[in-house]
Amino acid sequence: LSLGYQREELLELTVQDISTNCSEESWRGLMTKLKKVKKLTYEGTQLRKDGTSFPVEIRMGLVELENNDIAISLVRDITQRKKAEEALQKSEEKYRSLFEESLDAIFISTPEGKLLDINPAGVKLFGYSSREEMLEIDIFQDLYQNPEDRRQLIERLRKEKCISNVELELKRKDGEKIYVLNSLVMKEEPGGQKVLRGILRDITQRKQLEQQLLQNQKMEAIGTLAGGIAHDFNNILGALMGYAEIAIQEIEQHHPANFHVRQILKAGERARDLVEQILMFSREKNLRKKHISLRAIVEEAVKFLLTSIPPSIKVRLQLQIPPEGSVYANPVQIYQIIMNLGINAYQAMQQTGGELFIRLTPHKVSETSMTGNLPPGSYFLLEVEDCGEGIPEKHLSRIFDPFFTTKPVGQGTGMGLSVVHGIVKDLKGHIEVESKVGKGTIFRIFIPDTSNSWVE
């Protein structure tokens, strides 16, 4: 016998003697319930003769025998079942812990685009407030930049059953684009429903750094080429303007040709200014740098900017750094940054007017809060923000390219932002842009403080 008793010994015992947590009161309650329902199944714990206990499943039935109600019980040892259940529960807890604590997004969904489950990392990645909120979304429309990408992914998955490290462009709740690596498998549930189980790894920062590296390499190559062309063009331009100046001296002032030669000189001067910008962009025109008060120079540059834009543009200057905050630069470089970005902002608001914000604040870059490829240290953040028409996303990757412009012919050379980009790099800083069509654009420029030991 599993209890370790002889039959005769058992007949001398009560139910309370061989059961744990079974008092006379609880036994009476059990019998009262049995009389009502006639059959009961429950789990309990029984005691062996040696004092050890083990789990049991008890099935009871009530029968009438010689006008007496007799309870008949079938007792089954469920030790092995309990161990299996406990092992299963531990396994589920372990994998649930991996699911909940993973830094990568883990999800389960239907092929049709219904989320069935997603872990906290996934909720955070997509910018939602809770798992429950995400379970209500449509994956096709709410997570994919291009829903067709999802359809193609599902078609590929139906054929291959498992795919790994597929790069996707997705979007957060606020519409911000993110890049992920997606590994996905299609499984069939016991009920026949097919589900997708996947992992998403956020590679947005890596993609941004790759794009920035490619942009920097492209700008370096263009700068080298532009510098060489500018030098050659400068030599040709010098000869043209030199002979035009000689001609002016030899032609009488009232002679019709005098006017035409003066126009040649004006055009030459404009071309010379353009060459200066090209050389500034390519950094072949060296400017003597020194420690300068960034706040003072920005204030002076903004005063000069105010003379170049109409009253319909309200300039809001916000300076939150002390006068002694200094950078290692040439004042002309700061003027160039303010003027080029300020004029760009004015032109973006030319039709409607609006406010132009110029802010200067301190900024810290640490090992964990990366900004571009900047080394950790103290910086000044210069922001130029307008509420103009904004820049279409398809143009954002090209705005720093030399001669790239969307302005009508005659309204810009396309060199302004290229010059700003070249100056910022020369100052060991970083520039980034954020723009939304119809809402405006903000340029952020990070310039190192001279308190950093690596400046100069």
Secondary structure, DSSP 8 states (H G I E B T S, - for coil): -TTS--HHHHTT--HHHHBSS--HHHHHHHHHHHHHHSEEEEEEEEE-TTS-EEEEEEEEEEEEETTEEEEEEEEEE-HHHHHHHHHHHHHHHHHHHHHHH-SSEEEEE-TTSBEEEE-HHHHHHHT-S-HHHHTTSBHHHHTBSSHHHHHHHHHHHHHHSEEEEEEEEEE-TT--EEEEEEEEEEEE-TTS-EEEEEEEEE-HHHHHHHHHHHHHHHHHHHHHHHHHHHHHHHHHHHHHHHHHHHHHHHS-TTSHHHHHHHHHHHHHHHHHHHHHHHHHHHT-S----EEEEHHHHHHHHHHHHHTTS-TTEEEEEEE-S-TT-EEEE-HHHHHHHHHHHHHHHHHHTTTT-EEEEEEEEEEEE-SSS--TT--SEEEEEEEEEE-SS---HHHHTTTTSTT---S-TTS--S-HHHHHHHHHHHTT-EEEEEEETTTEEEEEEEEE-TTSTT--
